[in-house]
Amino acid sequence: MGLSVSFIQDQYKTTLEGKDTQQVIRDFTFNKGNAKLGDSFVNFIYSLAKSGVTEATTGTKVSDHVLANAYRSSLWPKAEYLRIKGKKGQLADQVEALILFFWIQSIVSLNDFAKCLIENLTAKKLHHPREEEETAIAAFTAVLNLCYSKWDSVKNG
């Protein structure tokens, strides 16, 4: 019997029904272990998207600077129950866990994350480090806003 990636979702998914959804997302996001797995997940989805946009396979690490700035530019800072603060590295860790949460909970699919990044990355900017940083911030802001819009329906519904 082979394992599939969904076994991770099955193992870590939390039922949200009847729970304080705001507490659930806070607990998940501020867990250091989730940030470690989230780091790999974020790098993976970015590498997928960048490979798709440039039409050349790549493995890319997303910097703390990109994730921290994307968070600050997103809709999430207005969510009082999930104010992420701290130094750039701490903020990035929490953003990585936040993005992972949406995949584990099956709220946003791997394909939807990659599609959102692909749609928001500018191909010609991916060959220059400073410009790549700029387009990556915009793309991850879009990812975080996608999560925010999906979360709004989860927490209210």
Stockholm file with secondary structure:
# STOCKHOLM 1.0

chainA/1-157         MGLSVSFIQDQYKTTLEGKDTQQVIRDFTFNKGNAKLGDSFVNFIYSLAKSGVTEATTGTKVSDHVLANAYRSSLWPKAEYLRIKGKKGQLADQVEALILFFWIQSIVSLNDFAKCLIENLTAKKLHHPREEEETAIAAFTAVLNLCYSKWDSVKNG
#=GR chainA/1-157 SS CCCCTHHHHHHHCCCCTTSCHHHHHHHHHTCHHHHHHHHHHHHHHHHHHHHHHHTSCCCCCCCHHHHHHHHHHSSGGGCGGGCCCSSHHHHHHHHHHHHHHHHHTTSSCHHHHHHHHHHHCCGGGGGSHHHHHHHHHHHHHHHHHHHHHHHHHHHHC
#=GC SS_cons         CCCCTHHHHHHHCCCCTTSCHHHHHHHHHTCHHHHHHHHHHHHHHHHHHHHHHHTSCCCCCCCHHHHHHHHHHSSGGGCGGGCCCSSHHHHHHHHHHHHHHHHHTTSSCHHHHHHHHHHHCCGGGGGSHHHHHHHHHHHHHHHHHHHHHHHHHHHHC
//
